[in-house]
Amino acid sequence: MTNFQVYRKTLSFSLLSFVVEIGAFLVLIGTSAAGFFIANSSTEAALIGLLVGFVIGIILVTLINIFITNRIKAAQIAMMTKGVTEGELPEKTFKAGFEELRGRFAKITLFFFITNAIKGIFRQIGRSINRIGTALGGDVGNGITSAIDSAIQTLISYLCDCCLAWVLYRKDQNSALAACEGAVIFFKHGKTLFRNIGRIFGMGFLFFVLVAGGFFGISYLILFSIPDVFQPLLKALQDFAGSDYPEVLNNPTMVTIIASAIIGVVMYSILHSVLIRPFILTGVMRNFMAAGKEHIPTESEFAELEKKSPRFAKLRNSANNG
């Protein structure tokens, strides 16, 4: 199967993720708005209600991520892994993805907790690379540091998905140990896995311009036609902030622009993760799985990464003793 064929066959998971993420976003907005209007007896009460509603929304979104979004993601990656390693996928791919996870809920849930440790490992390694920009100093140095950091964050997100693919592939292996193997494979073959990293960032930027710009324009037209939509919130903020209230928020046009920009960025983030990222991930995962199948990490390779990252050594030690 080609990368596009694998991507097309697993697109149903992406579309379901899109629906769930939009729902989670609306839950966050809804709980925040409900808190604001329910506790609207005074300015302070309204803002406290807004904060409480926001916190409740964050909790609900977190639960949605743990019990729904992560499960959809794992099912999609399971089918992607099957597609790139076996060259074929079941006719009913969507159903097969969730069947693949049957009886492995604890293992998958454990992996998503382990990902925080994996992210920490590569951030730790990334900090040594960031010293290049820090050493230069000034605006140029800061710009280089920012660019390196952005690239590292992108690589880390793909690393975690590839590690999950490896955990699913190594069915008989402990989740933590399999994740450690995945980290070594990624570290050792990083340059090969990202031959086309320029294309990744180029596609991301083009998609940002089209999607964020498009939703910014649509949101602006809608919000501009409802000029008083933010007035209750802005009045509460003005009463609360007093003389510290930002002057820019007195301009309805600027408020509409800011709100539209936020909506555009949020929609870009959701749609990029649903449509563009899975296609790129398929190619990266194919190279990753081929490298891993060809050569399972050895003790000396584990030791090499342990020297570079004490966090990795700690994770592996915990996995060995778990």
N, C-alpha and C positions, 0 to 999 in steps of 0.2 A: 504493500500500500504506500502511496505517496503521502507526503506530509499534509497536502491539501485534502486528500481522501480521509485521512485520520481525523483531521480538523472538522470536516463536514459531517462525518459520522458521529462525532461527539459534541456537535454544536447544540444539541437539545439540552445538554447539561448547562451550557452557558446561558441559554435563554431562560431556563428555570432560575439560575442564579440571578439573572437580571431582574426577574419578577420579585424574587425574595429580597434583593438589595433595595429595590425601589420601595417595597413594602416596609423594610426596616427604616429607611430614610423618612417615610411618611409617619411611621410610629414615633420617631424621635421628634419630628415637627409637631405631631398631634399631642403628645404628652406635654411638651413644652408649652404649647398654646393653651392646652387645657389647664395646666397649672397656673398660667398667667391670668386667665379669665375667671377661674373658680375662686382664686384668692384676691380678686380685684377690689377689695374693700378699701385699700389705701395704696399709695405708691410703693411703700416698703413691702407690704404684703404681696402685691402683684409681682414684684421682682423676686421675692423669696419663692413664691409659687412657680414662677418661671424656672428658677434654679432647681427646685425640687422636681418639677416635671421633666426637666432636662436630664437630671440624674437618673430618674426612673426610666426615661427613654434609653439612656446609655446602658443601663442594666438589661433592659429588654432586648436591645440590639446585640449585646454581648451573648445573651442566651440564644438568640436566633443564629448568631455566628457559630456557636459551639454545637448546637443540636441540629441545625438545618444546613447552613451555608457550608460548613466544613465537611459535612457528609456528602453534599452534592459535589464539592470539589474533589473529595477522595474518590468518589465513583467515576468522575470524569477522568482523573489522572490514572485510575485503574484501567480504564478502557484505552486511554492514550498509550499506556505502557504496553498493553496487550497488542495494540495496533503496530507499534514500532518494533516490538520484539518478535512477534509471531507473524506479522504481515497480513493479518486478517482480523476481522471483528464479527461478533455474532450479528445476525439479522436484526434482532431486537436489542440494539446496543444500550438503549436507555435502561431497560429492565435488567439486562445483564450486569450493568455497572453497579447497581444497588445489590444484586445478588452476590456479586464478588465481595462485598463488604459484610455479608451475613456471617455472624459469629466472630467478627473482627472489630466490633465497635470499640472495645477497650484498647485494643492495639492502636487503632487510628486516633482515638482521643489522646492517648499517651504521646503519640508522635507530635500532635499539634502543640502539646505542652513542651515537648523537647525542642520544637522549632525556635523558641525563645533563646535556648542555650546555643543553638546553631547560629542564630543571628549574632549573638554575642561573640562567638568565636571569630567570625569573619569581620565584625566591626573592630575587634581587637587587632587583627592582622591589618585591616584597613588604616588604622591610626598610624601605623609605622609608615605606610605609603603617603599619608597626608602630611608627613613631616617635610616632604619635598616642597609643598606650597608654603608651609609655615616657615621654612628656612629662607625662602625668597622674600617673605614679608611684603608689606604694602598691598595695594589693590590687586596687583598681578598675582601675588602669592595667595591672597584671599580668594581670588577668582579660581585659581588652580585647585585650591583646597576644596572649594565648593563643588567644582566639576568632578573631582575625584570622588568626593563623598556621595554625590548624586549617582555616579556610575556604580559605586560599591553597593548602595542601597538597591539599585536595580538588579545587580548580580545576585545579591543575597535573596531577593524574592524568588528568582529562578532557581537558585540553589535549593531552597526549602522545598519547592515543588519537585525538583529532581530527586531529592532525598526521599520524599514521600513515594515517588515512583519506585525507587530502589527498595524501600521498606515493603511495598506491596509485592514486588518481584521476589524478594527474599522471604518467602512466606514462612519458612521454618526458623528464621533467625529472630532473635530478640529485637524489638523495635529500636531500642537505644543503640545496640551494637550495629544494626543495619544502617541507622542514621549516621553513625560514626564512619562506617564504610563509605556511605554516600558523600560525606564531607571530604574524605580523602580523595575520592574519585574526582570530585569537583575541583579541589585544590590542585591536584596533579595535572588535570587535563583542561583547566580553565581557558587557556589560550585557544585550544582546539574547539572547545564548545562554543566559543564566542568569536568565530572567524569573522562574522558579519555584524559585529556590535554597532558599527556605524549605521547600518541599515535599521537596527532595532531602534536607536535613538531618532533616526530620521523618520521612520514610520510613526513613532510616538509623537514627534513634534507636529507632523502633518495632520495626524488625527486630532491633536489638541486644537490646532487652528480651526479645523473644520467643525468639530463637535462643540468645543467650548464656545467658539464664535457663533455657531448656529443657535445654540441654546441661550447664549447671552442675548442675541437679537430677539428671539421669540419671547423670552422672559421680560425683556425691556418693554416690548410692545404691550404685553398683557398687563404688567404692573403699572405702566404709564397710563393705562386706561382705567386703573383703580387708584387714583391719587391718594386716597385716605387710608389705604390698607395698613400702613405701618404707624399711623398716628397714635393709637392707644399705647403701643410699645415705646415710641419715641417720647411721648409726653411723660410716661412713667420714668424713663431714663433721664429726661431733662429735670424733672422734679427731684430725682434722687441725686444727680450729679451736681446740680446747681451751677456755679461758675465754672466748674471743670467740664461741663458738657461741650463736646467737640462742635466747633462752629460748622464743620462740613455737614453735620446731620440736620442743620436748619435749612439746607437746600434740598428740596424734594427730588430734583433731578439727580443729584449726587447719591442720595439714598437709593433711588431706583437703580442707578448704575452699579452701586456696590452690591445690592441684593441680586441683581441679574448676573454679575460676575461670579458671585458665590454659587449660584445655581448652575452656571455654565461649567465651573470647575468640578463641582460634585458630579454632574452628569457625565462629564468627560471621564472622570475617575471610574465611574461605574461601567460605562460603555467600553472603555479601553480594557478593563479587566475581563469583560464578557466577550468581546469580539476580536480585538487585536492580540492581546497577550496570549490566549490559547494557541493561536496560529504560530507565533514566535516560539512558544514553549514546546510545541510539537517537534520543531527542528532541533532545538537545544536538547530535548529529552532523547531524541534518536541518537545523537552523538554521545550523550551521557551513558545511555544504556549499552551502546556498543562498546564503549571504553570499559565499562564495569564488567560486562560479560567476558571480555577478552582477558581482563586481568583483575582478579579480586585483590583488594589491598592486602599487603603483607605487613608483618610486625614492624619492619624497618620503616615503612611508609607511615604507619601510625605514629611511630616515634618521631619522625620528621615534623609532622604537624603538631605533635605535643610540645615540641621545643618552641614552635612559633606561637602557640596559644595555650597558656595554662588552663583556660576554660575548657578546651578540647580534652586535655589530659584529665581534668576533673570529671567531664561527662563520660569519658571512656571508662574511667575507674569505677564510676557509679554503675555503668552498664555491666561491667564485668562482675561487680559484686551484687547486682540486682537479682 
